[in-house]
Amino acid sequence: MINSRLKYYQDIDDNANAIATDFVQQLPISDKVLTAIIAMYQSAKVEQQFKDDFFETAYHSPITGELEFFISRILYNQSKALNKDWKILLRRQEKKTAPDIRLVKDNKTFAIIEVKAKTGWIQPFLSPERFQNDKTRLQNGKSGFDPDTLIANSKKQLKKYFDTFGITKNDVFLFLPTLALVHRKKYTTDLNGYYEYFETTSGLPKDNLVLLSQNKRLDLSYMTNDLSPTNDFEKLLTKLSNY
């Protein structure tokens, strides 16, 4: 089982290396990253192949760990290709603070990337319409959840990053493959509206929201050809290349 698991992660790393190589050669990569995430979701559903007359499952394992590893290994291979000597720290705790991905050079943190596979529990942080819906439910006594508390706690976490690692708001990024779960069919917020709302709730620059797809309803847990990639990830890697 250990060898099988190692082979799976080696395959992820091989893909990450190929994508980093494409980036260094100035080729678009966001479509390849989206395709890889779709493959991760399909792999997570493999237990459904055990279905028979006496066994069924509707559950599949979350891919958050694999996605964090994948993105961190793209960064690792980018650093190697460009001779940057970055140290990539994946979920490594320091002073009780553990960002998803932390990039260090010459013993100094220069970037933090929070990676979200899906955003079910932080929807009010990313969607003005979901925020208003939750606020209305709270005011009408239909829910005890206050979205302002969620936003305040998220900002408190960001402050911990600033204080612990000596970085600024320009150095923290949120990597989000798509707006699935955030954008509902009845919502009217356009893509730029989501970037601007993120800037309001997080206090970070709107460009620090790294979306892979312009398709607001894209759900990567299903096979699809409508990827509509952005160039946000390419812009992030370009920015990091300056370190």
Phi, psi and chi 1 to 4 in degrees:
 res  aa     phi    psi   chi1   chi2   chi3   chi4
   1 MET       -  -37.6  -68.4  179.2   69.7      -
   2 ILE   -62.1  -45.2  -67.1  173.4      -      -
   3 ASN   -64.4  -37.2  -70.7  -23.5      -      -
   4 SER   -65.2  -42.8  -63.8      -      -      -
   5 ARG   -65.4  -42.1 -174.4   74.7  169.4  167.4
   6 LEU   -61.8  -40.8 -179.9   60.0      -      -
   7 LYS   -62.9  -40.8  175.1   62.5  168.2   60.8
   8 TYR   -60.9  -46.2  175.9   53.8      -      -
   9 TYR   -70.6  -29.8  -87.3   79.5      -      -
  10 GLN   -65.8  -38.7 -174.5   61.3   60.7      -
  11 ASP   -62.4  -41.9  -71.6  -16.1      -      -
  12 ILE   -60.9  -43.8  -66.8  175.3      -      -
  13 ASP   -66.3  -39.2 -173.4   43.6      -      -
  14 ASP   -60.5  -41.5  -70.7  -15.5      -      -
  15 ASN   -65.0  -42.3 -160.4   -4.3      -      -
  16 ALA   -61.7  -40.3      -      -      -      -
  17 ASN   -64.2  -42.7 -172.5   21.8      -      -
  18 ALA   -63.3  -40.0      -      -      -      -
  19 ILE   -68.3  -42.2  -72.9  171.4      -      -
  20 ALA   -61.3  -40.0      -      -      -      -
  21 THR   -62.5  -43.1  -60.1      -      -      -
  22 ASP   -60.4  -41.7  -76.2  -11.6      -      -
  23 PHE   -62.4  -45.6  169.5   75.1      -      -
  24 VAL   -61.2  -30.4  170.6      -      -      -
  25 GLN   -87.0   10.8  -65.8  175.3   -7.7      -
  26 GLN    64.0   34.4  -61.0 -175.4  -33.4      -
  27 LEU   -98.0  150.4  -61.7  172.4      -      -
  28 PRO   -66.1  142.2   22.5  -31.8      -      -
  29 ILE  -129.1  -14.8   58.9  171.6      -      -
  30 SER   -62.0  -35.3  -72.2      -      -      -
  31 ASP   -63.7  -37.0   57.3  -24.2      -      -
  32 LYS   -69.8  -36.3  -60.4  179.3  179.6   68.9
  33 VAL   -66.6  -43.2  176.5      -      -      -
  34 LEU   -60.6  -43.8  -74.2  163.7      -      -
  35 THR   -62.6  -39.3  -60.5      -      -      -
  36 ALA   -65.2  -38.0      -      -      -      -
  37 ILE   -67.3  -39.5  -63.2  172.2      -      -
  38 ILE   -57.6  -43.3  -68.8  173.0      -      -
  39 ALA   -63.3  -36.3      -      -      -      -
  40 MET   -63.5  -43.0  -71.5  179.0 -163.2      -
  41 TYR   -63.1  -40.7  -83.9  113.5      -      -
  42 GLN   -64.8  -38.7  -66.0  -56.6  -52.9      -
  43 SER   -64.5  -37.1  175.3      -      -      -
  44 ALA   -67.3  -18.3      -      -      -      -
  45 LYS   -94.4    9.9  -64.1  177.5 -179.2  179.0
  46 VAL   -62.8  -26.1   70.5      -      -      -
  47 GLU   -65.5  -17.1   62.6 -100.8   41.6      -
  48 GLN   -66.6  -18.1  -67.2 -178.9    6.6      -
  49 GLN   -72.8   -8.1  -64.2 -174.3   23.7      -
  50 PHE   -89.9    3.9  -69.9   87.8      -      -
  51 LYS   -63.0  134.7  178.2 -179.0  176.3 -179.8
  52 ASP  -148.6 -165.3   61.4   21.2      -      -
  53 ASP   -65.0  -15.9  -67.7  -20.4      -      -
  54 PHE  -121.1    6.1  -58.0   95.4      -      -
  55 PHE  -148.5  130.4 -179.5   83.5      -      -
  56 GLU  -143.0  150.6  -81.9 -169.5   40.1      -
  57 THR  -143.1  136.9  175.9      -      -      -
  58 ALA  -107.1   -1.9      -      -      -      -
  59 TYR   -96.8  143.6  174.2   79.7      -      -
  60 HIS  -133.3  151.2   63.4   77.9      -      -
  61 SER   -65.0  145.3  -57.1      -      -      -
  62 PRO   -67.5  152.2   22.5  -32.1      -      -
  63 ILE  -106.4   10.2   67.9  158.4      -      -
  64 THR   -54.0  -46.2  -60.5      -      -      -
  65 GLY   -61.6  -44.6      -      -      -      -
  66 GLU   -64.0  -40.1  -71.6   96.0  -32.9      -
  67 LEU   -66.2  -43.7  178.9   58.7      -      -
  68 GLU   -60.2  -43.5  -68.9  170.6   -8.9      -
  69 PHE   -62.3  -44.2  177.6   77.8      -      -
  70 PHE   -58.7  -50.5  179.6   49.4      -      -
  71 ILE   -65.0  -41.1  -60.0  -56.5      -      -
  72 SER   -64.6  -34.3   67.3      -      -      -
  73 ARG   -77.1  -27.5  -65.9  -59.8  -70.2 -176.2
  74 ILE   -60.9  -45.2  -68.3  174.1      -      -
  75 LEU   -64.2  -42.2  -64.6  164.9      -      -
  76 TYR   -59.6  -47.5  169.8   83.7      -      -
  77 ASN   -71.3  -31.3  -74.5  -67.4      -      -
  78 GLN   -61.7  -46.4  176.2 -168.8   -1.9      -
  79 SER   -59.3  -43.7  174.5      -      -      -
  80 LYS   -63.1  -44.0  -75.7 -174.0   64.5  177.0
  81 ALA   -65.1  -32.7      -      -      -      -
  82 LEU  -100.4    4.5  -62.7  175.9      -      -
  83 ASN    55.0   47.7  -62.7  -47.3      -      -
  84 LYS   -90.4  -20.8  -69.2  -66.8 -176.5  177.4
  85 ASP    59.4   36.5  -65.4  -36.1      -      -
  86 TRP   -74.6  150.3  -61.0  -20.8      -      -
  87 LYS  -107.1  125.1 -172.0  169.4 -173.7  177.4
  88 ILE  -102.4  117.4  -47.3  -61.4      -      -
  89 LEU  -109.4  115.0  -60.3  174.9      -      -
  90 LEU  -101.1  112.4  178.4   59.8      -      -
  91 ARG    54.2   30.0  -59.9 -174.9  -64.3  -87.0
  92 ARG   -84.7  123.3 -178.1   68.9 -180.0  -89.7
  93 GLN   -83.5  140.7 -174.1  176.4  107.6      -
  94 GLU  -142.9  123.1 -177.3  170.6  -39.6      -
  95 LYS    53.0   46.0  -62.7  179.2 -178.2  178.1
  96 LYS    62.1   23.3  -62.9 -177.2  179.0 -179.8
  97 THR  -126.4  124.4  -55.7      -      -      -
  98 ALA  -132.7   87.0      -      -      -      -
  99 PRO   -63.1  159.7  -15.2   28.2      -      -
 100 ASP   -60.7  -55.8  -68.7  -19.7      -      -
 101 ILE  -132.5  129.4  -60.3  173.2      -      -
 102 ARG  -125.7  133.1 -178.2  158.6   60.6   97.0
 103 LEU  -107.9  129.2  -73.7   77.8      -      -
 104 VAL  -127.8  139.2  176.8      -      -      -
 105 LYS  -140.9  134.1 -175.9  168.0 -175.5  176.5
 106 ASP    53.6   42.3  -62.0  -32.9      -      -
 107 ASN    63.9   19.7  -64.8  -44.4      -      -
 108 LYS  -125.7  128.7  179.2  176.3  174.5   56.4
 109 THR   -69.4  130.0  -62.5      -      -      -
 110 PHE  -120.8   -7.6   65.3   88.5      -      -
 111 ALA  -162.3  147.2      -      -      -      -
 112 ILE  -128.3  134.7  -76.7  174.4      -      -
 113 ILE  -124.4  117.9  -56.0  172.5      -      -
 114 GLU   -90.1  130.0  -71.4  -67.3  -70.9      -
 115 VAL  -113.2  123.4  178.2      -      -      -
 116 LYS  -120.9  119.5  -55.6  -62.4  179.5 -170.5
 117 ALA   -70.3  -46.1      -      -      -      -
 118 LYS  -139.9  166.8  -72.2 -167.4  173.8 -178.9
 119 THR  -127.8   32.4   55.7      -      -      -
 120 GLY   -52.7  -46.3      -      -      -      -
 121 TRP   -87.0   -9.4   66.4  -83.7      -      -
 122 ILE  -115.2   24.2   60.0  167.2      -      -
 123 GLN   -53.8  -43.3  -69.1  177.2   56.6      -
 124 PRO   -63.4  -22.2  -19.5   31.4      -      -
 125 PHE   -73.2  -22.4 -174.8   75.2      -      -
 126 LEU  -116.4  -16.8  -64.6  165.4      -      -
 127 SER  -125.3  119.0  166.5      -      -      -
 128 PRO   -64.1  -33.4   22.0  -32.0      -      -
 129 GLU   -70.7  -39.0  -75.6  139.9  -41.3      -
 130 ARG   -67.8  -37.7 -179.4   54.7 -173.4 -100.2
 131 PHE   -58.5  -48.2  173.2   87.5      -      -
 132 GLN   -65.8  -37.8 -170.2   54.7   56.6      -
 133 ASN   -62.1  -45.6  177.8  -92.8      -      -
 134 ASP   -67.0  -36.1  -74.1  -20.6      -      -
 135 LYS   -66.9  -41.1 -157.8   69.0  179.0  174.8
 136 THR   -64.5  -42.4  -60.8      -      -      -
 137 ARG   -62.6  -39.1  -75.7  174.7   54.0   80.9
 138 LEU   -64.1  -46.1  175.7   68.1      -      -
 139 GLN   -66.3  -29.1  -67.7  166.2   -9.5      -
 140 ASN   -89.8    4.4  -67.6  -20.1      -      -
 141 GLY    73.1   17.6      -      -      -      -
 142 LYS   -92.5   -6.0  -65.1 -178.2  177.9  179.7
 143 SER  -157.0  151.4  169.6      -      -      -
 144 GLY   -99.6    4.5      -      -      -      -
 145 PHE   -86.3  125.4  171.5   69.9      -      -
 146 ASP  -108.3  112.2 -173.2  -11.8      -      -
 147 PRO   -64.3  -24.2   22.4  -33.3      -      -
 148 ASP   -62.8  -34.7  -80.3  -39.8      -      -
 149 THR   -65.3  -42.6  -58.7      -      -      -
 150 LEU   -58.7  -47.2  170.8   67.8      -      -
 151 ILE   -64.6  -42.1  -68.3  171.3      -      -
 152 ALA   -62.1  -42.1      -      -      -      -
 153 ASN   -66.0  -36.7  -71.4  -21.8      -      -
 154 SER   -65.3  -41.4  -62.3      -      -      -
 155 LYS   -66.9  -34.8  -73.9 -174.7  173.9  179.8
 156 LYS   -64.0  -38.9 -171.1 -178.0  -62.3 -176.3
 157 GLN   -64.4  -41.3 -177.8   62.8   50.9      -
 158 LEU   -62.9  -39.7  -69.2  172.3      -      -
 159 LYS   -62.1  -36.5 -173.1  176.6 -174.1  -57.7
 160 LYS   -60.5  -38.9  -76.7 -178.7   66.2  177.0
 161 TYR   -63.6  -45.7  -68.3  161.8      -      -
 162 PHE   -59.8  -46.9  -56.6  150.6      -      -
 163 ASP   -71.2  -40.1  -64.7  -17.4      -      -
 164 THR   -75.2  -39.7  -58.7      -      -      -
 165 PHE  -110.8    0.0  -58.0  111.8      -      -
 166 GLY    65.0   37.8      -      -      -      -
 167 ILE  -111.9  174.6   57.2  175.8      -      -
 168 THR  -115.0  175.3   72.2      -      -      -
 169 LYS   -62.4  -21.5   63.8 -178.1 -178.1  179.5
 170 ASN   -73.7  -11.3  -64.5  -43.9      -      -
 171 ASP  -105.1    2.9  -52.9  -43.2      -      -
 172 VAL  -114.1  131.8 -179.8      -      -      -
 173 PHE  -128.2  147.8  -56.1   85.5      -      -
 174 LEU  -112.2  115.8  174.2   61.3      -      -
 175 PHE   -94.0  121.3  176.4   93.3      -      -
 176 LEU  -136.3  113.7 -173.7   62.6      -      -
 177 PRO   -56.7  -49.5  -26.0   35.6      -      -
 178 THR  -147.1  174.5   78.0      -      -      -
 179 LEU   -95.9   17.2  -71.6  167.8      -      -
 180 ALA   -55.7  138.3      -      -      -      -
 181 LEU    78.6  -33.4  -61.6 -177.4      -      -
 182 VAL   -74.9  -47.8  174.7      -      -      -
 183 HIS   -97.8  118.7 -175.1   82.1      -      -
 184 ARG   -99.6  161.5  -57.6  -58.3  177.8   93.8
 185 LYS   -57.3  -36.2 -169.0  172.4 -176.7  178.7
 186 LYS   -84.4   -7.3   62.8 -178.6  178.9  179.8
 187 TYR   -74.7  149.4  -70.3  176.5      -      -
 188 THR  -112.3   -4.4   59.4      -      -      -
 189 THR   -61.4  130.3  -55.9      -      -      -
 190 ASP   -89.1  176.6   61.6   12.9      -      -
 191 LEU   -59.2  -46.1 -159.6   61.7      -      -
 192 ASN   -63.1  -33.0 -170.9   57.6      -      -
 193 GLY   -61.2  -36.7      -      -      -      -
 194 TYR   -68.1  -41.4  -76.5  110.5      -      -
 195 TYR   -61.0  -44.4  -73.6  106.6      -      -
 196 GLU   -67.3  -38.4  -68.5  178.3  -13.8      -
 197 TYR   -66.8  -39.1 -177.7   71.0      -      -
 198 PHE   -58.4  -42.4  166.9   79.6      -      -
 199 GLU   -61.3  -37.3 -174.7  172.7   48.8      -
 200 THR   -69.4  -47.3  -61.1      -      -      -
 201 THR   -76.2  -34.3   57.0      -      -      -
 202 SER   -92.0  -29.7   68.9      -      -      -
 203 GLY    81.0    0.8      -      -      -      -
 204 LEU   -90.3  159.7  -54.6  176.9      -      -
 205 PRO   -59.6  144.5  -22.0   33.0      -      -
 206 LYS   -63.0  -27.0   64.8  180.0 -177.5 -180.0
 207 ASP   -69.6  -10.2  -71.1  -15.6      -      -
 208 ASN   -86.0   -0.8  -73.1   27.1      -      -
 209 LEU   -87.1  114.1  172.8   59.5      -      -
 210 VAL  -104.2   97.4 -179.0      -      -      -
 211 LEU   -96.3  140.2  -80.2  174.9      -      -
 212 LEU   -88.6  -23.6  -74.7 -178.3      -      -
 213 SER  -133.7  143.2  175.5      -      -      -
 214 GLN   -81.4  -15.2  -58.5  174.7   62.6      -
 215 ASN   -75.2  104.0 -178.1  -12.9      -      -
 216 LYS   -67.6  -18.8  -61.0 -171.1  -66.1  -66.4
 217 ARG  -108.2    9.2  -61.7  -86.8  -68.6  157.0
 218 LEU   -68.3  123.1  178.2   60.8      -      -
 219 ASP  -112.6  108.9 -172.9  -15.6      -      -
 220 LEU   -75.6   -5.9  -62.4  176.9      -      -
 221 SER   -77.7   -1.4   62.0      -      -      -
 222 TYR  -123.3  147.6  -62.7   94.8      -      -
 223 MET   -65.2  134.9  -61.7  -66.3  -69.4      -
 224 THR  -158.0  155.8  177.4      -      -      -
 225 ASN  -108.0   -7.3  -66.3  -41.0      -      -
 226 ASP   -90.5   70.5 -173.7   14.2      -      -
 227 LEU   -81.5  -36.4  -62.4  179.1      -      -
 228 SER    44.7   59.2  -58.0      -      -      -
 229 PRO   -65.7  146.4   23.2  -32.7      -      -
 230 THR   -89.6 -175.2   70.0      -      -      -
 231 ASN  -115.7   21.5   64.4  -11.9      -      -
 232 ASP   -60.0  -42.2  -72.2    3.7      -      -
 233 PHE   -69.0  -40.3 -168.2   48.2      -      -
 234 GLU   -60.5  -40.5  -74.8   88.4  -14.9      -
 235 LYS   -65.0  -38.2  -72.2 -168.2  -65.8 -174.9
 236 LEU   -63.4  -48.7  170.6   60.5      -      -
 237 LEU   -63.8  -34.9  -61.6 -171.0      -      -
 238 THR   -64.0  -44.2  -61.0      -      -      -
 239 LYS   -61.8  -45.1 -179.5  175.4 -178.3  177.1
 240 LEU   -65.0  -27.7  -64.0  176.2      -      -
 241 SER   -63.3  -15.7  -64.6      -      -      -
 242 ASN   -76.4  -10.1  -65.8  -37.1      -      -
 243 TYR   -93.2      -  -69.1   91.4      -      -
